[in-house]
C-alpha cells in the first residue's frame, strides 16, 4: 500500500510543481512585506530555493520570491530594532 504517489509520475509533473512553488514564493513574499513577515518571509525563501533546485521554468519568479522573502526578514529586523520588541506595529 502506497501512501504517496510514486516518484516516477508523469513527465511534466515535477516541473509544474516547481513552477507552482515559484509563484507561491513570489506571492507569499509580496504579502509578507505587509503582514506576518516572521512566517511568510522564511516560507518564501524555502519555496523559492526548492523550486530553483527542482528546475522551474519560472526562474525569474523564483528569484523575485527569494528576494522578497529576504526583504521580509530585513523589514522585520529593522522594525524590531526601532521598536525594541519582538514584533512591530504601525
DODORO-53747 format. One record per residue: y, z, x of N, C-alpha, C in turn; residue in one letter. Coordinates in steps of 0.001 Angstrom, whole numbers, padded with zeros to 6 digits, always signed. Atoms other than C-alpha are relative to their C-alpha. Layout:
# residues N
YZXYZXYZXA;...
***
This chain:
# residues 90
-001175+000000+000844+000000+000000+000000+001238+000000+000890X;-001226+000113-000775+003342-001099+001480+001172+000533-000816X;-001179-000529+000681+006470+000828+000588+001231-000851+000248X;-001125+000884-000298+008795-001719+002147-000499-001424+000109X;+000370+001405-000133+008856-005467+002387-000470-000263+001427X;+000445+000324-001360+007044-006991+005346+001148-000534+000849X;-001068+000404-000922+009163-007725+008408+000159-001513+000053X;-000085+001455-000034+008370-011425+008232+000182-000505-001426X;-000310+000463+001347+010069-012274+004956+000490-001432+000029X;-000564+001347+000049+011972-015386+004006+000871-000214+001229X;-000700+000279-001250+013683-017099+006956+001474+000398-000006X;-001433-000287+000011+017305-016588+005841+000363+001394-000439X;-000277-001330+000540+016962-013029+004580+000713+000876+001011X;-000603-000866-001010+017849-011315+007834+001456-000372+000250X;-001376+000443-000213+020987-013401+008348+000858+000334-001209X;-000760-000313+001210+022044-012931+004735+000297+001498-000078X;-000233-001435-000031+021612-009161+005066+001075+000354+001017X;-001007-000257-001032+023668-009188+008264+001374-000454-000464X;-001275+000458+000547+026379-011214+006528+000550+000999-001010X;-000420-001019+000967+026476-008659+003720+000508+001261+000682X;-000459-001179-000739+026792-005829+006227+001350-000248+000652X;-001295+000322-000604+029672-007621+007955+001111+000099-001029X;-001000-000078+001067+031549-007967+004666+000201+001450-000433X;-000105-001404+000398+030769-004365+003715+000775+000808+001040X;-000733-000733-001031+032076-003092+007059+001491-000302-000077X;-001407+000366+000148+035315-005019+006552+000626+000723-001188X;-000541-000636+001204+035815-003659+003037+000103+001506+000174X;-000038-001448-000209+034924-000080+003977+001068+000397+001016X;-001046-000280-000978+037210-000216+006993+001383-000122-000600X;-001286+000202+000658+040063-001512+004857+000310+001145-000959X;-000195-001125+000921+039604+001151+002183+000167+001300+000770X;-000063-001219-000797+039129+003790+004869+001361+000274+000606X;-001352-000252-000493+042697+003305+006064+000789+000865-000968X;-000735-000751+001012+043840+004913+002818-000686+001299-000404X;+000725-001183+000479+041127+007357+001727-001319+000153+000743X;+001314-000339-000559+038034+009075+003142-000266-000629+001363X;+000198+000662-001289+038588+007732+006647-000960+000756+000902X;+000947-000745-000826+036455+010501+008136-001437-000473-000260X;+001325+000520+000327+033421+008964+006356-000078-001518+000123X;+000054+001456+000053+034313+005314+005917+000230-000661+001356X;-000235+000559-001329+035531+004739+009482-001282-000144+000812X;+001257+000131-000747+032251+005559+011227-001020-000904-000693X;+000922+000863+000728+030297+003806+008477+000334-001474+000232X;-000417+001384-000270+032336+000623+009005-000387-000416+001416X;+000359+000311-001395+031737+000798+012765-001503-000254+000118X;+001458+000147-000087+027980+001236+012344-000459-001289-000680X;+000399+001228+000692+027652-001560+009779+000406-001243+000783X;-000441+001143-000797+029680-003927+011963-000894-000183+001219X;+000852+000098-001185+027582-003118+015026-001389-000524-000354X;+001334+000458+000405+024303-003621+013170+000037-001465-000408X;-000070+001406+000416+025455-006900+011640+000180-000921+001206X;-000137+000806-001214+026533-008201+015055-001319-000052+000768X;+001283-000055-000693+023209-007085+016538-001034-000908-000675X;+000946+000841+000733+021299-008923+013791+000386-001470-000002X;-000388+001395-000118+023225-012127+014438+000622-000571-001260X;-000663+000466+001208+025545-012531+011473+000738-001315+000234X;-000800+001218-000068+027225-015825+010722+001482+000307-000191X;-001376-000427+000243+030395-013905+009821+000447+000967+001101X;-000346-000840-001147+031206-012598+013280+001440+000490-000070X;-001401-000403+000114+034949-012542+012639+000178+001151-000970X;-000074-001073+000989+034496-010376+009562-000593+001281+000566X;+000607-001179-000613+032227-008027+011519+000941+000622+001034X;-000945-000530-000977+034778-007718+014325+001206+000652-000685X;-001083-000631+000759+037513-007012+011760-000444+001354-000545X;+000530-001273+000486+035313-004312+010229-000103+001024+001116X;+000083-000889-001151+034727-002842+013671+001378+000513+000390X;-001365-000395-000341+038442-002831+014444+000614+000918-001039X;-000535-000858+001056+039354-001344+011076-000670+001369-000006X;+000686-001292-000089+036710+001368+011472+000561+000856+001121X;-000617-000732-001110+038173+002339+014841+001418+000416-000382X;-001356-000337+000448+041674+002218+013316-000034+001163-000985X;+000149-001131+000914+040473+004578+010566-000082+001311+000766X;+000166-001224-000784+039417+007113+013159+001274+000347+000772X;-001264-000270-000697+042672+006715+015094+001061+000548-000947X;-000936-000530+001002+044711+007266+011926-000349+001448-000322X;+000430-001369+000273+042653+010367+011176+000389+000940+001139X;-000345-000842-001148+043145+011741+014691+001504+000217+000107X;-001456-000124-000066+046877+011047+014590+000512+000992-001029X;-000465-000922+001031+047406+012822+011284-000540+001411+000198X;+000521-001334-000301+045163+015689+012363+000861+000682+001054X;-000859-000581-001034+047356+016198+015423+001361+000379-000561X;-001314-000295+000574+050543+016067+013375-000030+001190-000950X;+000102-001077+000987+049330+018478+010676-000687+001249+000548X;+000796-001094-000567+047187+020714+012938-001072+000504-000972X;+001085-000339+000924+044438+020635+010316-001142-000987+000206X;+001157+000880-000096+041031+019033+009927+000131-001217-000912X;-000228+001125+000902+042287+016757+007136+001479-000296-000054X;-001408+000341+000103+045543+015078+006280+000342-000349-001438X;-000488+000359+001330+047617+014538+003171+001426-000460+000123X;-001356+000518-000037+050908+012899+002288+001025+001076-000233X;
***
